[in-house]
Amino acid sequence: MQDGQVASPPGFQTPKVSLSDVSSVAGAVPARKVALLRVLGPGHVWALGVGIVLVGEFMGWNFAVGKGGPIAALTACWLAGILYTCVAMIDSEITSTVAAAGGQYAQAKHIIGPLAAFNVGLYLVMAYTMLQVSNAIVTGDLLEAFMANLGVAGTIDKRAFMVLTIVALAFLNYRGVLASLTMNLLITAAAFLAIVVLFVATQPWAPGAVLQHDALLVGLPYGNLGILAAMHFGLWFYLGIEGTTQAAEEVRSPARALPLGTMTGMMTLLIAATATWYVCSGLMPWEYLGQAVTPLYDAGRLTGSRWLEVSLFFGTLFATVASANGCINDASRAWFAMGRDRYMPAWFGAVHPAYHTPYRSIVFFVPVAIMFAVSTPLDQTITFSILSGLLGYTLMALSIVLFRRKWPLGTIQRGYVHPLHPLPCLLLLLLCSVTYVAVFLGYGTQLVAMMTFYIIASAWFVLHRYKYVRRGDQFTMHWPKPRGY
């Protein structure tokens, strides 16, 4: 026996093993799959949804006042609230069942088909990216205005802070979802508290003491048409609450956390939106309010209280940062899911081996967001985001109808069942149609340009990308065959 060999027991014969046998055994042991981590709870879902949307109370919604006056803006606020309540209920039912990254994209993939799924994924990515860009723009404008109020105007370049906001938050998302959404939870709560503090400080129980609604509140300066026009920016009060579904694959208990986080988030936003309108319409003439970049910060300044001004400065800053952070999370999850299913190059479907984040999808959108932030006006980025969201909501109404028809109640387990079906989807379609008209009245050229872009993208998918999609691999739900199939 040579050195280094091990003696065999008596009567034992060493089996002959071929190279092909070794290869087959090695191939039978799967490599460790790197996946997203299930680490989030209902509070993180609330922070993701409200964090993305709460910035709409600090800026953007007030452009609805410019379109139709304060009463038209309030009407649009409540009509948009009905629209988004329908979105939240429909989303909660489907996503508590289709618990996968990509949210509405994953829903369309399982319920409607590939072309609809591709378009929904694209709507999501563009809506959240343009919302992120809007937040970066407002962050720069806010810091510039705050420095000017301190008497040191011209000391900062707001474009540098736009870029810094995008890069810093992308890095935070790159490092891990738990840390980024825990931060969102804290700063979103602080931003919401700033709205509550301002509301209480303006003494709404004592009309005329601080708020001057009798002097400032006007009727409908542009008539009933103003209500229709105001619907365009009325959506900004709530745009993005559907982003809670993007966390479906990283939530510990999707069937419980997603409906709870989404519906409590919607209640939070309804309260914040109404309080915001009430305070701002009682402190500013509607002509100024309709074009202000940071209306809540301006409201804090107009109270004459220095501590309220500082509170609303930080509230606005926290809201924009929380929204941009959540948008990076949601856009990257949608793009990652599309890459994983080969609707986009599979390279984007990678997960970081240490941080368990879709890091390539996160990094990819950094230069895109920076380019739009430094070159595009705020109202146009908001409009791009709103229109992309609207297109997604329209397909969402179709999704719930097909979902209930293919898999009626009782055929599959649902974490949440929305009531009064089909009334919510009918209301959703009606209000979406009204908003399309409102957008066309003010931004008809941009509406046509966006629709053209999405039609061209759809043609590219059908003619070039669809051949890479593996239909059999993309269906992850273990459901029975749909009724009628």
ROTIVO-213602 format. One record per residue (C-alpha): residue in three letters; x, y, z; residue number from 1. Coordinates in nm, 2 decimals. Layout:
REM ROTIVO-213602
["ALA", [X, Y, Z], NUM]
...
//
This chain:
REM ROTIVO-213602
["MET", [0.00, 0.00, 0.00], 1]
["GLN", [0.14, 0.34, -0.10], 2]
["ASP", [0.15, 0.64, 0.14], 3]
["GLY", [-0.16, 0.84, 0.14], 4]
["GLN", [-0.39, 0.55, 0.06], 5]
["VAL", [-0.65, 0.41, 0.29], 6]
["ALA", [-0.68, 0.04, 0.33], 7]
["SER", [-1.01, -0.13, 0.24], 8]
["PRO", [-1.18, -0.37, 0.48], 9]
["PRO", [-1.12, -0.74, 0.41], 10]
["GLY", [-1.34, -0.87, 0.12], 11]
["PHE", [-1.43, -0.51, 0.01], 12]
["GLN", [-1.39, -0.43, -0.36], 13]
["THR", [-1.36, -0.07, -0.46], 14]
["PRO", [-1.64, 0.01, -0.71], 15]
["LYS", [-1.55, 0.16, -1.04], 16]
["VAL", [-1.69, 0.51, -1.08], 17]
["SER", [-1.69, 0.67, -1.42], 18]
["LEU", [-1.66, 1.04, -1.49], 19]
["SER", [-2.02, 1.05, -1.61], 20]
["ASP", [-2.14, 0.91, -1.28], 21]
["VAL", [-1.96, 1.18, -1.09], 22]
["SER", [-2.11, 1.45, -1.32], 23]
["SER", [-2.46, 1.32, -1.27], 24]
["VAL", [-2.42, 1.31, -0.89], 25]
["ALA", [-2.28, 1.66, -0.89], 26]
["GLY", [-2.56, 1.78, -1.11], 27]
["ALA", [-2.82, 1.63, -0.87], 28]
["VAL", [-2.71, 1.87, -0.59], 29]
["PRO", [-2.86, 2.20, -0.67], 30]
["ALA", [-2.66, 2.52, -0.61], 31]
["ARG", [-2.78, 2.74, -0.33], 32]
["LYS", [-3.04, 2.98, -0.46], 33]
["VAL", [-3.00, 3.34, -0.37], 34]
["ALA", [-3.34, 3.50, -0.32], 35]
["LEU", [-3.50, 3.80, -0.17], 36]
["LEU", [-3.54, 3.78, 0.21], 37]
["ARG", [-3.88, 3.77, 0.39], 38]
["VAL", [-3.80, 4.02, 0.66], 39]
["LEU", [-4.08, 4.28, 0.65], 40]
["GLY", [-4.40, 4.32, 0.86], 41]
["PRO", [-4.72, 4.52, 0.83], 42]
["GLY", [-4.55, 4.84, 0.96], 43]
["HIS", [-4.29, 4.82, 0.68], 44]
["VAL", [-4.58, 4.78, 0.42], 45]
["TRP", [-4.75, 5.08, 0.57], 46]
["ALA", [-4.43, 5.28, 0.55], 47]
["LEU", [-4.37, 5.18, 0.19], 48]
["GLY", [-4.72, 5.28, 0.07], 49]
["VAL", [-4.76, 5.59, 0.28], 50]
["GLY", [-4.40, 5.69, 0.25], 51]
["ILE", [-4.42, 5.70, -0.13], 52]
["VAL", [-4.75, 5.89, -0.13], 53]
["LEU", [-4.73, 6.13, 0.17], 54]
["VAL", [-4.51, 6.37, -0.03], 55]
["GLY", [-4.82, 6.44, -0.24], 56]
["GLU", [-4.96, 6.62, 0.07], 57]
["PHE", [-4.64, 6.84, 0.08], 58]
["MET", [-4.63, 6.93, -0.29], 59]
["GLY", [-4.80, 6.86, -0.62], 60]
["TRP", [-5.16, 6.83, -0.51], 61]
["ASN", [-5.20, 7.21, -0.51], 62]
["PHE", [-5.17, 7.23, -0.89], 63]
["ALA", [-5.53, 7.11, -0.88], 64]
["VAL", [-5.61, 7.44, -0.71], 65]
["GLY", [-5.46, 7.63, -1.00], 66]
["LYS", [-5.67, 7.42, -1.24], 67]
["GLY", [-6.01, 7.48, -1.08], 68]
["GLY", [-5.99, 7.67, -0.75], 69]
["PRO", [-5.99, 7.53, -0.39], 70]
["ILE", [-6.34, 7.38, -0.39], 71]
["ALA", [-6.26, 7.20, -0.72], 72]
["ALA", [-5.94, 7.07, -0.56], 73]
["LEU", [-6.13, 6.94, -0.25], 74]
["THR", [-6.38, 6.77, -0.48], 75]
["ALA", [-6.10, 6.61, -0.68], 76]
["CYS", [-5.93, 6.50, -0.35], 77]
["TRP", [-6.23, 6.31, -0.24], 78]
["LEU", [-6.31, 6.16, -0.59], 79]
["ALA", [-5.94, 6.05, -0.61], 80]
["GLY", [-5.98, 5.91, -0.26], 81]
["ILE", [-6.27, 5.69, -0.39], 82]
["LEU", [-6.06, 5.58, -0.69], 83]
["TYR", [-5.76, 5.48, -0.47], 84]
["THR", [-5.98, 5.31, -0.22], 85]
["CYS", [-6.10, 5.09, -0.50], 86]
["VAL", [-5.74, 5.04, -0.61], 87]
["ALA", [-5.64, 4.94, -0.25], 88]
["MET", [-5.92, 4.69, -0.21], 89]
["ILE", [-5.87, 4.53, -0.55], 90]
["ASP", [-5.49, 4.52, -0.50], 91]
["SER", [-5.53, 4.37, -0.15], 92]
["GLU", [-5.74, 4.08, -0.27], 93]
["ILE", [-5.52, 3.98, -0.56], 94]
["THR", [-5.18, 4.04, -0.40], 95]
["SER", [-5.27, 3.85, -0.08], 96]
["THR", [-5.30, 3.56, -0.32], 97]
["VAL", [-5.03, 3.64, -0.58], 98]
["ALA", [-4.75, 3.71, -0.33], 99]
["ALA", [-4.46, 3.78, -0.57], 100]
["ALA", [-4.22, 4.06, -0.65], 101]
["GLY", [-4.35, 4.29, -0.92], 102]
["GLY", [-4.69, 4.35, -0.77], 103]
["GLN", [-4.94, 4.43, -1.04], 104]
["TYR", [-4.70, 4.29, -1.30], 105]
["ALA", [-4.71, 3.95, -1.13], 106]
["GLN", [-5.09, 3.98, -1.12], 107]
["ALA", [-5.13, 4.05, -1.49], 108]
["LYS", [-4.88, 3.77, -1.57], 109]
["HIS", [-5.09, 3.51, -1.40], 110]
["ILE", [-5.44, 3.65, -1.48], 111]
["ILE", [-5.44, 3.83, -1.82], 112]
["GLY", [-5.13, 3.74, -2.03], 113]
["PRO", [-4.78, 3.83, -2.14], 114]
["LEU", [-4.84, 4.15, -2.33], 115]
["ALA", [-5.05, 4.30, -2.05], 116]
["ALA", [-4.79, 4.19, -1.80], 117]
["PHE", [-4.51, 4.36, -2.00], 118]
["ASN", [-4.71, 4.68, -2.02], 119]
["VAL", [-4.81, 4.68, -1.65], 120]
["GLY", [-4.45, 4.63, -1.56], 121]
["LEU", [-4.34, 4.92, -1.77], 122]
["TYR", [-4.62, 5.14, -1.63], 123]
["LEU", [-4.49, 5.06, -1.28], 124]
["VAL", [-4.13, 5.13, -1.35], 125]
["MET", [-4.20, 5.46, -1.53], 126]
["ALA", [-4.45, 5.58, -1.26], 127]
["TYR", [-4.21, 5.52, -0.97], 128]
["THR", [-3.91, 5.65, -1.16], 129]
["MET", [-4.08, 5.97, -1.25], 130]
["LEU", [-4.22, 6.00, -0.89], 131]
["GLN", [-3.86, 5.96, -0.76], 132]
["VAL", [-3.74, 6.23, -1.00], 133]
["SER", [-4.02, 6.46, -0.88], 134]
["ASN", [-3.90, 6.41, -0.52], 135]
["ALA", [-3.54, 6.48, -0.61], 136]
["ILE", [-3.65, 6.81, -0.78], 137]
["VAL", [-3.86, 6.92, -0.47], 138]
["THR", [-3.57, 6.83, -0.24], 139]
["GLY", [-3.34, 7.06, -0.43], 140]
["ASP", [-3.61, 7.34, -0.45], 141]
["LEU", [-3.68, 7.31, -0.08], 142]
["LEU", [-3.32, 7.34, 0.03], 143]
["GLU", [-3.27, 7.64, -0.20], 144]
["ALA", [-3.58, 7.81, -0.06], 145]
["PHE", [-3.48, 7.73, 0.30], 146]
["MET", [-3.14, 7.88, 0.25], 147]
["ALA", [-3.29, 8.19, 0.09], 148]
["ASN", [-3.52, 8.24, 0.39], 149]
["LEU", [-3.21, 8.23, 0.61], 150]
["GLY", [-3.07, 8.51, 0.40], 151]
["VAL", [-2.80, 8.31, 0.23], 152]
["ALA", [-2.95, 8.27, -0.12], 153]
["GLY", [-2.73, 8.15, -0.39], 154]
["THR", [-2.50, 7.95, -0.16], 155]
["ILE", [-2.61, 7.60, -0.29], 156]
["ASP", [-2.66, 7.44, -0.62], 157]
["LYS", [-3.00, 7.25, -0.60], 158]
["ARG", [-2.90, 7.02, -0.88], 159]
["ALA", [-2.62, 6.88, -0.66], 160]
["PHE", [-2.87, 6.79, -0.40], 161]
["MET", [-3.10, 6.63, -0.66], 162]
["VAL", [-2.81, 6.40, -0.76], 163]
["LEU", [-2.70, 6.34, -0.40], 164]
["THR", [-3.06, 6.23, -0.30], 165]
["ILE", [-3.09, 5.98, -0.58], 166]
["VAL", [-2.74, 5.83, -0.54], 167]
["ALA", [-2.76, 5.81, -0.15], 168]
["LEU", [-3.10, 5.64, -0.15], 169]
["ALA", [-3.00, 5.40, -0.43], 170]
["PHE", [-2.70, 5.30, -0.22], 171]
["LEU", [-2.92, 5.24, 0.09], 172]
["ASN", [-3.15, 5.02, -0.12], 173]
["TYR", [-2.85, 4.84, -0.26], 174]
["ARG", [-2.74, 4.74, 0.10], 175]
["GLY", [-3.07, 4.59, 0.22], 176]
["VAL", [-3.45, 4.62, 0.22], 177]
["LEU", [-3.50, 4.59, 0.60], 178]
["ALA", [-3.27, 4.89, 0.67], 179]
["SER", [-3.42, 5.11, 0.39], 180]
["LEU", [-3.78, 5.04, 0.48], 181]
["THR", [-3.72, 5.07, 0.86], 182]
["MET", [-3.58, 5.42, 0.78], 183]
["ASN", [-3.89, 5.49, 0.58], 184]
["LEU", [-4.11, 5.39, 0.87], 185]
["LEU", [-3.94, 5.64, 1.10], 186]
["ILE", [-3.93, 5.94, 0.87], 187]
["THR", [-4.28, 5.88, 0.72], 188]
["ALA", [-4.42, 5.88, 1.08], 189]
["ALA", [-4.23, 6.20, 1.15], 190]
["ALA", [-4.36, 6.37, 0.83], 191]
["PHE", [-4.72, 6.27, 0.91], 192]
["LEU", [-4.67, 6.41, 1.26], 193]
["ALA", [-4.56, 6.74, 1.11], 194]
["ILE", [-4.90, 6.76, 0.93], 195]
["VAL", [-5.09, 6.68, 1.25], 196]
["VAL", [-4.89, 6.95, 1.44], 197]
["LEU", [-4.96, 7.21, 1.18], 198]
["PHE", [-5.33, 7.13, 1.17], 199]
["VAL", [-5.35, 7.16, 1.55], 200]
["ALA", [-5.14, 7.48, 1.56], 201]
["THR", [-5.37, 7.66, 1.32], 202]
["GLN", [-5.66, 7.61, 1.57], 203]
["PRO", [-5.93, 7.47, 1.33], 204]
["TRP", [-6.18, 7.49, 1.62], 205]
["ALA", [-6.15, 7.87, 1.62], 206]
["PRO", [-6.24, 8.00, 1.27], 207]
["GLY", [-6.07, 8.33, 1.20], 208]
["ALA", [-5.81, 8.30, 1.47], 209]
["VAL", [-5.54, 8.17, 1.22], 210]
["LEU", [-5.72, 8.03, 0.92], 211]
["GLN", [-5.90, 8.28, 0.71], 212]
["HIS", [-6.14, 8.07, 0.50], 213]
["ASP", [-6.41, 8.34, 0.49], 214]
["ALA", [-6.17, 8.58, 0.31], 215]
["LEU", [-5.97, 8.33, 0.10], 216]
["LEU", [-6.21, 8.06, 0.00], 217]
["VAL", [-6.37, 8.12, -0.33], 218]
["GLY", [-6.62, 7.91, -0.53], 219]
["LEU", [-6.55, 7.77, -0.87], 220]
["PRO", [-6.36, 8.04, -1.07], 221]
["TYR", [-6.37, 7.83, -1.39], 222]
["GLY", [-6.71, 7.67, -1.33], 223]
["ASN", [-6.78, 7.30, -1.31], 224]
["LEU", [-6.52, 7.24, -1.58], 225]
["GLY", [-6.26, 7.33, -1.31], 226]
["ILE", [-6.36, 7.01, -1.11], 227]
["LEU", [-6.29, 6.80, -1.41], 228]
["ALA", [-5.95, 6.97, -1.48], 229]
["ALA", [-5.86, 6.94, -1.11], 230]
["MET", [-5.89, 6.56, -1.13], 231]
["HIS", [-5.55, 6.56, -1.30], 232]
["PHE", [-5.35, 6.66, -1.00], 233]
["GLY", [-5.60, 6.54, -0.74], 234]
["LEU", [-5.45, 6.19, -0.79], 235]
["TRP", [-5.13, 6.32, -0.66], 236]
["PHE", [-5.27, 6.30, -0.30], 237]
["TYR", [-5.26, 5.92, -0.32], 238]
["LEU", [-5.05, 5.82, -0.62], 239]
["GLY", [-4.83, 5.52, -0.53], 240]
["ILE", [-5.03, 5.36, -0.25], 241]
["GLU", [-5.04, 5.05, -0.47], 242]
["GLY", [-4.67, 5.02, -0.43], 243]
["THR", [-4.72, 4.82, -0.12], 244]
["THR", [-4.76, 4.51, -0.34], 245]
["GLN", [-4.40, 4.54, -0.46], 246]
["ALA", [-4.30, 4.41, -0.12], 247]
["ALA", [-4.50, 4.09, -0.16], 248]
["GLU", [-4.20, 3.86, -0.19], 249]
["GLU", [-4.02, 4.01, 0.11], 250]
["VAL", [-4.30, 4.02, 0.36], 251]
["ARG", [-4.31, 3.75, 0.63], 252]
["SER", [-4.69, 3.70, 0.61], 253]
["PRO", [-4.82, 3.84, 0.28], 254]
["ALA", [-5.19, 3.73, 0.33], 255]
["ARG", [-5.20, 3.94, 0.65], 256]
["ALA", [-4.95, 4.22, 0.61], 257]
["LEU", [-5.03, 4.34, 0.26], 258]
["PRO", [-5.41, 4.40, 0.31], 259]
["LEU", [-5.35, 4.55, 0.66], 260]
["GLY", [-5.06, 4.77, 0.56], 261]
["THR", [-5.24, 4.89, 0.24], 262]
["MET", [-5.58, 4.96, 0.39], 263]
["THR", [-5.44, 5.14, 0.70], 264]
["GLY", [-5.22, 5.34, 0.47], 265]
["MET", [-5.52, 5.45, 0.26], 266]
["MET", [-5.69, 5.57, 0.58], 267]
["THR", [-5.38, 5.76, 0.68], 268]
["LEU", [-5.37, 5.94, 0.35], 269]
["LEU", [-5.74, 6.03, 0.34], 270]
["ILE", [-5.69, 6.20, 0.68], 271]
["ALA", [-5.37, 6.37, 0.58], 272]
["ALA", [-5.51, 6.49, 0.24], 273]
["THR", [-5.82, 6.65, 0.39], 274]
["ALA", [-5.62, 6.82, 0.67], 275]
["THR", [-5.36, 6.95, 0.42], 276]
["TRP", [-5.63, 7.11, 0.20], 277]
["TYR", [-5.81, 7.27, 0.50], 278]
["VAL", [-5.49, 7.43, 0.64], 279]
["CYS", [-5.35, 7.55, 0.31], 280]
["SER", [-5.67, 7.69, 0.17], 281]
["GLY", [-5.72, 7.90, 0.49], 282]
["LEU", [-5.37, 8.05, 0.48], 283]
["MET", [-5.30, 8.12, 0.11], 284]
["PRO", [-5.49, 8.29, -0.18], 285]
["TRP", [-5.58, 8.02, -0.43], 286]
["GLU", [-5.39, 8.20, -0.70], 287]
["TYR", [-5.06, 8.16, -0.51], 288]
["LEU", [-5.15, 7.81, -0.37], 289]
["GLY", [-5.21, 7.68, -0.72], 290]
["GLN", [-4.85, 7.73, -0.83], 291]
["ALA", [-4.65, 7.69, -0.50], 292]
["VAL", [-4.37, 7.43, -0.51], 293]
["THR", [-4.37, 7.36, -0.14], 294]
["PRO", [-4.72, 7.46, -0.01], 295]
["LEU", [-4.71, 7.30, 0.33], 296]
["TYR", [-4.37, 7.46, 0.41], 297]
["ASP", [-4.51, 7.79, 0.29], 298]
["ALA", [-4.81, 7.73, 0.52], 299]
["GLY", [-4.58, 7.68, 0.81], 300]
["ARG", [-4.40, 8.01, 0.73], 301]
["LEU", [-4.73, 8.20, 0.70], 302]
["THR", [-4.83, 8.11, 1.05], 303]
["GLY", [-4.55, 8.34, 1.17], 304]
["SER", [-4.41, 8.07, 1.40], 305]
["ARG", [-4.04, 7.99, 1.35], 306]
["TRP", [-4.07, 7.65, 1.51], 307]
["LEU", [-4.36, 7.56, 1.28], 308]
["GLU", [-4.16, 7.67, 0.98], 309]
["VAL", [-3.87, 7.45, 1.08], 310]
["SER", [-4.10, 7.16, 1.16], 311]
["LEU", [-4.26, 7.18, 0.81], 312]
["PHE", [-3.92, 7.21, 0.65], 313]
["PHE", [-3.81, 6.88, 0.80], 314]
["GLY", [-4.15, 6.73, 0.74], 315]
["THR", [-4.13, 6.81, 0.37], 316]
["LEU", [-3.77, 6.69, 0.35], 317]
["PHE", [-3.86, 6.36, 0.53], 318]
["ALA", [-4.16, 6.31, 0.30], 319]
["THR", [-3.96, 6.36, -0.02], 320]
["VAL", [-3.68, 6.14, 0.10], 321]
["ALA", [-3.92, 5.86, 0.21], 322]
["SER", [-4.11, 5.88, -0.12], 323]
["ALA", [-3.79, 5.87, -0.33], 324]
["ASN", [-3.66, 5.58, -0.12], 325]
["GLY", [-3.98, 5.38, -0.17], 326]
["CYS", [-3.99, 5.45, -0.54], 327]
["ILE", [-3.64, 5.31, -0.58], 328]
["ASN", [-3.75, 5.00, -0.40], 329]
["ASP", [-4.07, 4.96, -0.61], 330]
["ALA", [-3.92, 5.04, -0.95], 331]
["SER", [-3.63, 4.80, -0.89], 332]
["ARG", [-3.86, 4.51, -0.78], 333]
["ALA", [-4.08, 4.55, -1.09], 334]
["TRP", [-3.77, 4.56, -1.32], 335]
["PHE", [-3.62, 4.27, -1.14], 336]
["ALA", [-3.93, 4.06, -1.17], 337]
["MET", [-3.95, 4.13, -1.55], 338]
["GLY", [-3.58, 4.03, -1.59], 339]
["ARG", [-3.63, 3.71, -1.39], 340]
["ASP", [-3.92, 3.62, -1.63], 341]
["ARG", [-3.71, 3.73, -1.93], 342]
["TYR", [-3.96, 4.00, -2.03], 343]
["MET", [-3.64, 4.21, -2.00], 344]
["PRO", [-3.28, 4.08, -2.02], 345]
["ALA", [-3.22, 3.81, -1.76], 346]
["TRP", [-2.92, 4.00, -1.64], 347]
["PHE", [-3.16, 4.23, -1.44], 348]
["GLY", [-3.30, 3.93, -1.25], 349]
["ALA", [-2.99, 3.89, -1.03], 350]
["VAL", [-3.00, 3.90, -0.65], 351]
["HIS", [-2.70, 4.02, -0.45], 352]
["PRO", [-2.54, 3.72, -0.28], 353]
["ALA", [-2.47, 3.91, 0.04], 354]
["TYR", [-2.75, 4.18, 0.06], 355]
["HIS", [-3.03, 3.98, -0.11], 356]
["THR", [-3.14, 4.29, -0.31], 357]
["PRO", [-3.20, 4.32, -0.69], 358]
["TYR", [-2.89, 4.53, -0.71], 359]
["ARG", [-2.85, 4.55, -1.09], 360]
["SER", [-3.20, 4.68, -1.12], 361]
["ILE", [-3.14, 4.94, -0.85], 362]
["VAL", [-2.82, 5.07, -1.01], 363]
["PHE", [-2.96, 5.07, -1.36], 364]
["PHE", [-3.21, 5.35, -1.29], 365]
["VAL", [-2.97, 5.58, -1.11], 366]
["PRO", [-2.85, 5.76, -1.43], 367]
["VAL", [-3.20, 5.76, -1.58], 368]
["ALA", [-3.34, 5.94, -1.27], 369]
["ILE", [-3.05, 6.19, -1.26], 370]
["MET", [-3.10, 6.27, -1.63], 371]
["PHE", [-3.47, 6.35, -1.59], 372]
["ALA", [-3.42, 6.54, -1.25], 373]
["VAL", [-3.18, 6.79, -1.39], 374]
["SER", [-3.36, 6.85, -1.72], 375]
["THR", [-3.74, 6.81, -1.68], 376]
["PRO", [-3.99, 7.05, -1.52], 377]
["LEU", [-4.17, 6.93, -1.21], 378]
["ASP", [-4.53, 6.94, -1.36], 379]
["GLN", [-4.42, 6.72, -1.65], 380]
["THR", [-4.26, 6.46, -1.43], 381]
["ILE", [-4.57, 6.45, -1.21], 382]
["THR", [-4.79, 6.41, -1.52], 383]
["PHE", [-4.57, 6.13, -1.66], 384]
["SER", [-4.61, 5.95, -1.33], 385]
["ILE", [-4.98, 6.01, -1.30], 386]
["LEU", [-5.05, 5.88, -1.66], 387]
["SER", [-4.84, 5.57, -1.61], 388]
["GLY", [-5.03, 5.50, -1.29], 389]
["LEU", [-5.37, 5.55, -1.46], 390]
["LEU", [-5.29, 5.30, -1.73], 391]
["GLY", [-5.20, 5.05, -1.47], 392]
["TYR", [-5.52, 5.11, -1.27], 393]
["THR", [-5.73, 5.06, -1.59], 394]
["LEU", [-5.58, 4.71, -1.64], 395]
["MET", [-5.62, 4.64, -1.27], 396]
["ALA", [-6.00, 4.67, -1.31], 397]
["LEU", [-5.98, 4.41, -1.59], 398]
["SER", [-5.76, 4.19, -1.37], 399]
["ILE", [-6.01, 4.16, -1.08], 400]
["VAL", [-6.30, 4.08, -1.32], 401]
["LEU", [-6.10, 3.80, -1.48], 402]
["PHE", [-5.96, 3.69, -1.15], 403]
["ARG", [-6.31, 3.64, -1.00], 404]
["ARG", [-6.43, 3.48, -1.32], 405]
["LYS", [-6.14, 3.23, -1.36], 406]
["TRP", [-6.11, 3.15, -0.99], 407]
["PRO", [-6.44, 3.22, -0.81], 408]
["LEU", [-6.45, 3.26, -0.43], 409]
["GLY", [-6.39, 2.92, -0.27], 410]
["THR", [-6.17, 2.78, -0.54], 411]
["ILE", [-5.84, 2.92, -0.41], 412]
["GLN", [-5.74, 3.06, -0.07], 413]
["ARG", [-5.75, 3.44, -0.05], 414]
["GLY", [-5.60, 3.65, 0.24], 415]
["TYR", [-5.85, 3.92, 0.18], 416]
["VAL", [-6.18, 3.95, -0.01], 417]
["HIS", [-6.29, 4.30, -0.12], 418]
["PRO", [-6.66, 4.37, -0.08], 419]
["LEU", [-6.93, 4.48, -0.32], 420]
["HIS", [-6.77, 4.33, -0.63], 421]
["PRO", [-6.80, 4.44, -0.91], 422]
["LEU", [-6.89, 4.80, -0.79], 423]
["PRO", [-6.52, 4.89, -0.70], 424]
["CYS", [-6.39, 4.80, -1.05], 425]
["LEU", [-6.68, 4.99, -1.22], 426]
["LEU", [-6.61, 5.30, -1.01], 427]
["LEU", [-6.24, 5.26, -1.08], 428]
["LEU", [-6.30, 5.25, -1.46], 429]
["LEU", [-6.53, 5.55, -1.45], 430]
["LEU", [-6.29, 5.77, -1.24], 431]
["CYS", [-5.99, 5.67, -1.46], 432]
["SER", [-6.19, 5.77, -1.77], 433]
["VAL", [-6.27, 6.11, -1.62], 434]
["THR", [-5.91, 6.16, -1.53], 435]
["TYR", [-5.79, 6.08, -1.88], 436]
["VAL", [-6.01, 6.36, -2.01], 437]
["ALA", [-5.88, 6.59, -1.74], 438]
["VAL", [-5.52, 6.52, -1.84], 439]
["PHE", [-5.60, 6.56, -2.20], 440]
["LEU", [-5.74, 6.91, -2.14], 441]
["GLY", [-5.42, 7.04, -1.99], 442]
["TYR", [-5.15, 6.81, -2.12], 443]
["GLY", [-5.29, 6.66, -2.44], 444]
["THR", [-4.96, 6.66, -2.63], 445]
["GLN", [-4.78, 6.47, -2.34], 446]
["LEU", [-5.07, 6.22, -2.32], 447]
["VAL", [-5.04, 6.14, -2.69], 448]
["ALA", [-4.66, 6.12, -2.67], 449]
["MET", [-4.68, 5.88, -2.38], 450]
["MET", [-4.94, 5.66, -2.54], 451]
["THR", [-4.72, 5.65, -2.85], 452]
["PHE", [-4.42, 5.55, -2.64], 453]
["TYR", [-4.61, 5.26, -2.48], 454]
["ILE", [-4.75, 5.14, -2.82], 455]
["ILE", [-4.40, 5.13, -2.96], 456]
["ALA", [-4.27, 4.95, -2.65], 457]
["SER", [-4.55, 4.69, -2.69], 458]
["ALA", [-4.46, 4.64, -3.06], 459]
["TRP", [-4.09, 4.59, -2.96], 460]
["PHE", [-4.20, 4.33, -2.70], 461]
["VAL", [-4.41, 4.13, -2.94], 462]
["LEU", [-4.16, 4.14, -3.23], 463]
["HIS", [-3.84, 4.10, -3.04], 464]
["ARG", [-3.86, 4.01, -2.67], 465]
["TYR", [-4.15, 3.77, -2.65], 466]
["LYS", [-3.95, 3.48, -2.80], 467]
["TYR", [-3.72, 3.48, -2.49], 468]
["VAL", [-4.01, 3.45, -2.24], 469]
["ARG", [-4.05, 3.10, -2.09], 470]
["ARG", [-4.42, 3.07, -2.03], 471]
["GLY", [-4.40, 2.75, -1.84], 472]
["ASP", [-4.15, 2.90, -1.58], 473]
["GLN", [-4.32, 3.22, -1.51], 474]
["PHE", [-4.63, 3.08, -1.34], 475]
["THR", [-4.55, 3.04, -0.97], 476]
["MET", [-4.89, 3.00, -0.82], 477]
["HIS", [-5.02, 2.64, -0.76], 478]
["TRP", [-5.38, 2.71, -0.85], 479]
["PRO", [-5.63, 2.48, -1.01], 480]
["LYS", [-5.71, 2.52, -1.38], 481]
["PRO", [-5.93, 2.83, -1.44], 482]
["ARG", [-6.30, 2.78, -1.48], 483]
["GLY", [-6.39, 2.70, -1.84], 484]
["TYR", [-6.04, 2.57, -1.93], 485]
//
